[in-house]
Amino acid sequence: MKRKIILAIGVIICFVLQSTVFQALSFASIAPNLLIVLTASLGFMRGRKEGMLVGFFSGLLLDIFFGSVLGFYALLYMYVGYINGFFQKIFFPEDIKLPIILLSASDVTCNLFVYFFQFLFRGQFAFSYYLFHIIIPELVYTILVMIFQYFIILKINQKLEAEEKRGAAKFV
C-alpha cells in the first residue's frame, strides 16, 4: 500500500514539474519528458505490471490536461512501461548504460508515435523538421535531466524494497 501511495505521489510530482517548472526552463519550447523517465525506470526496476500501471496513469494525466484524444498518451505510456518491464531481469542498479539506452529508446519511440498519429495523419509531412527541432532536442534535454531523476527514483525504490523485505521478515 505504501508503494502505491509513493508511486501516485511520484507521478503527480513529475507531472507538475514537467508541466510547470520545466516548461519555464524550456529551450526553444522543448522541455524534458519526466513522465517517460519515471515510467520507463519503474518498468525496468519493478517489472511489467508496475511499469504499465505507472505508464497508464502518467499518460492519463497528459491526456486529461494536454491531449486532444483521451487515451492516446495513456496507451502509449502504458506500452512503454510494459516493454521496459521485460528488461527487469538484466537490470543492475549500479550500471547506468541500460537505463540511458532504454530511456532514450522510449523517448524517441514515443515521439515517433506522436508524430505518426497526430501529425502525419493530418497531412503534415515535415518529418525532418520534427526530428531536428523536437525529437532530438527533447531527447538530449531528457537525458540530461534523467541522470538526476533516475538516481532519485533508484534510491526511493531501494528504500522501499528494503522496507518490504524487513516487513516480510517479520512474518516468517
N, C-alpha and C positions, 0 to 999 in steps of 0.2 A: 504494500500500500504506500509506504514511504517513497519507494522508487517512482511510482506513478505520479505522485504529487510533485516530486522534484522534476520529473520529465515534463509535466504540464507547465511548471514554472519556467523551466528552461526554454520551452517552445515560445512561451509568451515573452520572455526577456529577449530572445533572439529576434522575434518578430518586431517588437517595439524598437530595439536598437537598429534593426535593418531599415525600418520604415521612418525613423526619425533622425537619430544621431548620424548614421552613415549616409543618409540622404543629404544631410547638411555638409558632410565631409566628402561628397561625391566629386569625382573628376570627370568633367565633360558629361555630366548626368549619368555616370556609371558608379554604382555602389556595389560593395561585396554582397554575396549571397550567403548570409549567416545561416539561414534555414537549411540550405543544402548541405552545409558543413555539419550541422547538428544531425540531420537525417542520415547522411552517409556514415558519419562517425559512429553513431549509435547502432547503425546497421552492422558494421563490421566488428564493433566491440561486443554487442549483445546478441546479435543474430537477426534472422529474417523477420520474425514476428515483431520484435520491438522496433526494428527499423521501419517496418511497414506501418506500424501504429503511429510513430512519431512523424513519419512522412505524410501520412494521411491528414493528421491534424495541422501540420505545418502548411501543407498545401491548401487545406480548407480555409485557414486564416487568410492566405493570399487570395483565394477565390472570393471570399466574402468582402474583403476590403479593396482589392485591386483588379480582380479578374472580370473578364467580360462574359465568361461562361462558368457557371457554378459546377465544380467538379474537375475541371481541366487540370489545375495545379495539384489538387488532392490526388488524382490518379497518377499524375506524373511523379510527384514526390513519393507516393506510396511505392511505386515501382523502383525508384532509386533506393529507398530503404531496403526493400526486399532483395534486390540484386546485390547490394553491398553486403547483405547478411550472409551470402554464400561464402564470403571471404573470412568469416569468423574463425575458421579452422587454421588459417595461415596468418592470422593477426598476432603480432607480438608488440606489446606496448612500447618497448624501447626502440623499435625500428620505425622511423618516420617516412621511409620510402614508400611503403604500401599505402599509407593514408594520403600522401601527396598525389600518388598516381590515381587512386580511386576517387578522391575528391575532384581532381582535375577532370577525369573522365566523366564524372557525374555532372559537373557544371557545364561542360561542353555539350554533353548529351541533352541535358535539359534545355539549353539554349537552342540547340538544333531542332528539338521538338517544338519549341515555342515558335521559331522561325517557320518551320514547315506548316504547322497547323494554324497559326494566327496571321502570318504574312503571305506565304506562298499561295494559300487557298484564296486570298483576296486579290491575287494578281500582282503582288509586289515582288518582283524578281531580283531585287538588288542584293543578292547573296553576298557578294564581295564587300559591299558597304556594311552589311550587318555583321559579317565576320570580323572585319578590321576595326569597326567602330563600336561594336557592342560585345561580341563573344570574347575576343582576345583581351581587350582591356578589363572586362569583368573577371575573366579567368585570372589574370595577373593580380588584380586587387583582392580577389577572394583568396588566392594562395597566400598573399602577404598577411591577411587577417587570419587565415586559417591556422597559421603557425602558432599564434597566441591562443585562439579559441580552442584548437584541438587539445592543447595541454590542459586547459581548464576542464574541458569535458572529460579527458582521461583521468585527471585527479578526482573529480566528482565520482566517476564510475568506479575507480579503485576503492574509494572510501565507502561507497555503497556496497560493493562486493564484500569488503572486509566486515562490514556490519551484518550483512546477510549470513556470512559464514559463522560469525560469533553467535548470531541468533539461532542458527541451525544446530550449532554445537551444544546449545543449552537443552535441546530436546532429545539429544541422542544419549 
